[in-house]
Amino acid sequence: MKVFFRRIHLYLGLVSGLFLVVVCLTGTLLVFEEEMEHAFHRERYFVAAAATPRLSLAQLTEAVRAAKPKAKINGLKVYADPGRSVEISLAGSGSPGGPQGGGREGQSNTMREQGGEGRGAGIRGQQSAGQSMREQWGEARAEGQQGGKGMGQQREGRSEGEGMRGEGRGQQASVGNGENQGGGTRGEGRGQQGRNQAGGRGGKGGDRGPTLFVNPYTGVVLGEYDSHKSFFHFIEEIHRGLVAGRVGKLVMGINSIIFLFILGTGIVLWWPTARKALTQRLQIKWGSSWKRLNHDFHIVLGFYASVFLFIMASTGVGMSFDWVGKTINTLTHSPQQRPEPPTSAAAEPGTARIGADAALAFARQQAPDAESYAVQLPREPTGSIQVSTLRPGAITERATDDAYLDQYSGQVLRQQAYKQKPVGQRIRGLFKPIHTGAIFGWPTKILALVFVLLGATFPITGTIMWLNRTRKSKKKGQPRVVVA
């Protein structure tokens, strides 16, 4: 029986060996992507904490528009860490520019209508919601105070509601967190760029653009990051699909399945039939010939790495094929489709939107100790604002609590804590952090790096073993030369 498994192990290894080397080597670069981005571009991600109050989100978005007049704001991410910059994602060039799908300010709405300028901002929408902003979140002026000072504090003669002006206009798209999109695209370490999507209804769909990093105390734009033009994006494209589109991703997905069979047959071949042989299979015989060392590197190290590599390959399969997620949903009795985001109540033309500061105020009241807050803004007039809160100790950056707010009145339309999400959705949300080793931070990342590097050597050491056996067999088959 072992002869059969040896042949399967050999043939599958020869077929997929080169792909495995490429996957593992590119994977080693992606393990510490976030850390390398932060190390090489600290000026984007970190700021000197100041004693002065933080600017409001409205002020920060105006600073972005001053730097990029044609910018279409997707959404914002605010960290509790006073030394972190605020990340403001922009819509891509193909994203609709306004609620009506037109230019920056839509086809029919003016800047005043979109941005919520005027003394009645955030107030007119209360009538349709039946519950005022003051009743929901305490002081209505909290939307300016959450950022340290509102636009009303900065500009004399303007009300706090007018402070939302810079926030509301042009914000048709939204910044999504990975959990809500379920895409598994890389966001960690790219300023969440991998998770930015243009917002449709409730923040769905659309084109992705760059992320701007803004100093929350001065409003200075610190830098810009476009994942589509980054080094790590190119490495990921190789890792996931050899830069060959859907065909490449299919090939790499099949290769992950093949790797699972290679690991399984490898364990069968490793399994000792006698207790005496167990010691030989668990330790490398240092000081032996290079052929024996090559053999031990493949057999012994392969055994120690097999469990970790099996888990990584399994999650790779899960991210490559939709049927895996559907199967998990079926087994866990989870819905196959996520519910549509709730819609805002119909409002009269010109009704002001509440803006991101008010949404952030709500999120901070719900989770004052959260590590970060992501605000997604709707593109359509009936869309809702989504706020995703990452609580301390969350198992992954995608383990967020989500809330949807009416974009006119601020009424809470739906709330869902992470633990309330379907089991299937939570399991699929763990694929990427497990795959990259980020699930438990640095310890698992280091393990991932070590075992993935070992994984890159196994096709090489295995091929050398096969060549050695082939040469040995040829020598045995040669007729002996008898000397008289």
N, C-alpha and C positions, 0 to 999 in steps of 0.2 A: 504493500500500500504506500510505503514511503517513496518508492520509486515514482509512483504516479504523482504524488504531491511535489516531489523534487522537480519533475518535468514541468508541472504547472507553475511552480515558483520560478523556474529558470526562464521559461518562455515569456511569462508575463513581465519578468524583470528586464529581459532583453528588449521587449517591445516598448515598455514605458520608462526604461531607465533614464534616458536623456531628459524626458519631461520631468521626472522626479527630481533630477539634479537642478533643473531650472526653477521648479516650484520651491524647492527648499532654499536655494540660494537667495532668491528674491524674497522669500518669506523671512529670512534673517534680517533683511533691511527694514521690513515692515513692522517687526516686533516692537522696535523702539522708535517708531516714526514720530510719535508725539514728543518724546523726550529730545530727539534730535532737532525737531522743528523749534522747540522752545530754546534749545541751547544755541542754535545758529541764528535765531531771529528773536532774541530776547527783547529787542526794541519794540517789537510788535505786540507781544503778549503781556509784558510787565511794565508797570509804571511805579514811580515813587509815590507812596501813600502820602497824601497832603492833609494838613489840618483844616483846610477849607472844605466847605460842603461840596458834595458831588453835584454836577450839573444834572438837570432833568434830561430825560430821554428826548424830549422835544428840542432842547438846546443842542444835544449831540447830533440829532438828525439834521438840524439846520446847518451844523458845522460840516456834515457830510455833503450836503447839497451845495454848500459854498465851495467845497473842494471839487465836487462833481455835480455841476448844475443839472445834468441830464440823468442823474441817478434815480433809480426806481427802488425804493426800499422794500426789501422782503420782510425783514424782522430784526429782532435784537436779542442778544444774550448778555445777561448781566451776572457777574460773579459776586459772591459775598466777600471774597478776598479783596481787601482794599488795594492790593498791589497788582490787580489784574485789570487789563483794559476791557472796554465794552466792545463786543463784536457786533457789527451791523452788516447784515448780508444784503446784497443787491440782486435784483433780478437780472437774468441773462438777456442778451440782445433779442432773443426770440420771445420773451415773455410779454404778455399784454401790459400796456402801460397804465391802465386805469380800470375802475370798476366796470366800465362799459366795454372793455377790451380795446380801447383806442389808445391815444397818446398818454403822455405822462399824467394828465389830469382827466382822462376819460373823454368820452365824446360829448357828454352833455353837462357834466358837473364842473363847476368852477373850483379854483383853489380854495375859495372860502367854504364852499360846500363840502369839499373833501376833507379839508384840514380841520374843520370845526372852529373856524375863526369866529369870534363874536362873543358877546357877553353871555349868550344862552348856551354855550358849548357844554355838553354833558347834561343839560337841564331839560331841553325839549324832549329828549328821548325818554325821560322819566314817565311821561304821561302814558306811553304805550306799554311800558313794562309793568306799571302798577307798583313799582318799588323804587325809591330814589337811591342815588349813589350815596347819599348821606346815611340812609338807613342800612345799606349793605356794608359799607366800609368805614363808617364813622364820619369824620370830617371830609367834606367834598374836596377841600383843598389839599388832601393827602397826595393827590396825584402830582402836585408840584413839589411837595415836601419830600417825597420819597427819593428824589434825586438830589436833595440838598437845598435846591431852590428852584421854583418854577419860572416859566417865562414871565409870569405876571410880576414876580419879584424883580426880574431883571429890567423890564421895560415899564417905565412909569406910565400910568394912565391906562394900562391894559388889565383886564380881569384875569383871574386864574384860568377861566375857561379858554381864554385866548391863548394861554400858554400851550395849548394843544395844537396850535396852528401848524407849527413846523413838523409836528409829529404825524398829523393825519394825512396830509396831502401826498399823493403819489404812492402810498403804501398799499399797493394792490396785492403784493406777493408776501410770502411769509417764510420765516425761518423755521424749519421743522427739526425736531429731534429724532434720532434714529428709531426710537421705539414706535413712534406714530407712523413712520413710513415703512418700517419693516424691511427696508432695502438692504441693510447691511453695508451700505457704502461707507467708505472711510470718512470719518468725521473727527475722531479723536486726533488731536495733534494738528489739525488743519484749520483751527479756528472754527470748527464745526462746519467747515465749507462743504464737506461731503454730505452733510445732512440738510443743506439749504435747498428748498424747493419753492418755486413760485406758488403762491397760494391761490387756489381756486376757492371753492366753497369750503369754508372752515380750514383753509390752508392746504388744499390738495392740488397736486399736479403742477405743471409749469416747467420753466427753464431755470437753470441754475446759473448764478453769476458769481462774481468775486465777493470776498468779505473784506470790509474795512475795519481796522482796529483804531479805536478812538480813546484818547485819554479822558477818563470820566471827570477829571477836575479842571481841565483847561479846554477841552473840546478839540484839541489838536489831533489831526488824523496821523496816526503813527506809521501806518503802512497798509498795504493791500496784498491780499493773497488770492490767487486764482488756482484752484486745485487742478483744473484742466491743463494748466501750463506748468505744473510743478514736477519735480523729479520723482517724488513718491507716487504721483498719479501714473507716470510712465511705468514705474516698477510694478505697481499694482495691475496695470493693464497686461504686463507680461505674466505676472503671477496668475491672474484669473483667466486670461485668454490668449496669451502670446501675441497681443496686439492684432488679433485676427477677427475681431468682431464676434458675432454669435457662434460661428463655426469654431473659432478658437476656444470660446468658453465651453462649448459642448465637448470638445476634445479634452480639455482640462478637467471637466466634470467626470467624464468617463475614466480619465486617468486616475482620479481620486478613488473611484470604485475599484479599479484594478489594483491600486495600492492596498486597499483593504484586503483583497484576496492574497496579495503578496505577503502581507503581515500575518494573515491567518495561516497560510501554508508554511510560513517561516517558523511559527511557533510549533506546528506539528513536526517539522523536521528537527527543530531544536530539542524537543522533548526527549529526555534520556530514557533508555529502556532499562538501565541498571543504575543503582545508587552511586556506584563508583564513578560513572560517567558524569554524574551531576556536577561534581567539583570542577571537572574540565570545562563544562559548559558555562560556569559562573565566573571564571577568572581567566585573565589573559596570561599566557605563559611567556613572560618577559625573558629576553635573552635567547629566544628561539630563532630559527631562520626567518627570513622575511616572508616566506610563504606561509609559515605557521602563524606569524603575527598577523598577516593579512586575513587568514582564516579566523583567528580569534577576534579580531576587530569586527568582522562581519557577524560572527555567531554570538559572541558574548555581548558586545555593545548593542547588537540588534535586539537581543532579548530585553535588555534593560530599557531600551528606547521604544519597544513595540507598543506598550500600553499607551504612552503619551502620543505617539505617532498615530495610533489607531483612533484616538479621540479627535485629534486634529484633522485626520482624513475624513472622519465621519461628519464633522461639522462642515468641512469643505464640500462634501456631497450635499449636505442640507442647504447650503447657500447656493449651490449650482442648479438644483432641480426643484421645481415647484411641487412636484408630487411628494417630496419629503414633508414639506409643510402641511400639505393636505392630509397626508397619512397621520401626522401628529395630531392635527385637529380632530380627525375622526376618532383616534384612540383616546383622546382626552375629552371627547364630547364638546369640543370648542367650535364656534361658528367658523365656517369656511371664509366668510367675507366679513370684514369689519363694518360696523354700522357707519352710515354716512354722518358727517359732522352736523350738528344741529344748525338751524338757520335763524338769523335775526328776524325779529318782527318787522313787517312792512312799515316803512317810514315815508313821510312826505318828502318830496324833493327839497334838498337844501338842509335836511336835518343833520346836525353835527354828530360826528363820531366821538367816542370817549377818548381815544388815543391810547398809546402804549403806557404812558405814565399811570393812568388809572388802572390798567390791567396789571401793571407791576405792583401797584399799591395793594390790589386784591391778593395777589400771589404772596406778597410779604406778610400780609395779615394771616393768611392760611398757614404759611410755613416760614416763620421769622428766622429760623435757624438753617434754612436751606443753603446748599452750596452754590446753586446757580438757578437762574430763572430765564426761560426762553419764551419770548412773546412772538406768536405768529399772527400776522394781520391778514384779513380777508381781501380778496381781489374783487369779489362781487358785492353788490349792494345788499344781498341777503346773506352773505357769509358771516361767520362768527369769528371772534378772536379766540385763539387757543393759547393758553398759558401752561407751560410744562415746568414743573418744579422738581429739582433733584435734591432729595433729602440726604442728610449726613449718613454715611454707612451704606448707601445704596450699592447693590451688588454690581451694578454696571451703570454707565452714563445713560443708558436707555431706560433704566428703571425709574421712570418719572411718574409723578402724579399729574394728571391732566385736568384742565377745566376749560369749558367753552363759555364765552361771554357774548351777550348781545352787543354788537358793535355800536349801537346807538344809546341804549339805556344802561349798559353794564350789568344787566340781569344775568344771573348764573343760569345757563341753559342745561349744562350737564357737568358733572364732576365724576372722576374715576381715579381712585388711588391705584398705585401699581399692583398691590396685592389683590385688587378687585378685577384686574384684567383677566381675560380667559387664559387658562393654563397653557394652551397651545401657543398663544401669542407670547407668553413669558418664556416658554422653552425656546421658541425660535429667536427671541431677542437675546438669548445667551449664546447663540451659535458664534457670533463674531468675537465677543470677548474671550470665549474659550479657544477659538481658533487662533487668535493672536497671542494668547497667554495673558491678556489683560484682566482676566476674571478676578484675580486676587492681588493685583498690583505687581510690584517688582519681583517677588519670589517666583510667581508663575511665569513672568516674562523672561526671567533668567533661565528657568527650566525650558521654556519654549525655544529660546535661542540655542541652548546647548543641544537639545534633542533634534532640532531642525537642522543644525549643522551636521550632526551625526547622520541624519537622514540623507543628506547630500552625498555622504561617502559610501553608503551601502550599495547603490548601483555600481559604483567603481570597484569596491572590494569584491562584490559578487561576480562581476565580469572577469576580474583577475582570477578568481577561484575557478570559474568555468574554463578559461583559457588554459590554466594549469592542468586541469583534468583532461582537457582535449589533447594537449601535448603528451601527457602521460599515457593516454589511451593509444595514441599513434605510435609511441615508442614500443608499447607492449605488442602492437600488431605487426611490427617489423620483424622479418625473419632473421633468426640468429645467424651470424657469420662464424662458421666453425673453422678454426685455424688448425691445419694439419700438423 
